Amino acid sequence: MPVEYAGGMTSFHDFEMSSITGELVNFSTYRGKVCLLVNVASF
């Protein structure tokens, strides 16, 4: 469950997502690194 900060915002590092291989990836793994997040969803 993401941690809420002042103003109701959450940190990128609080989220998890399934990888393309189905493994659960915790974004805190990437703390201190430059990340590019791309939304590839389409209708």
C-alpha positions, -999 to +999 in steps of 0.1 A: +000+000+000+015+034-010+024+059+017+006+092+014+025+124+018+013+159+026-013+169+000-023+132-007+007+126-030+026+093-030+062+086-039+072+068-071+092+044-049+061+032-030+046+015-061+049-021-074+042-035-108+043-067-127+072-070-152+067-084-187+077-118-173+051-116-146+075-109-117+065-083-091+089-053-093+091-029-064+101+006-076+121+012-044+147-010-061+155+020-083+159+046-055+188+068-063+188+060-100+175+078-130+142+062-142+121+068-173+085+057-169+067+052-202+029+045-205+024+022-234-013+015-228-036+019-258-073+013-266 
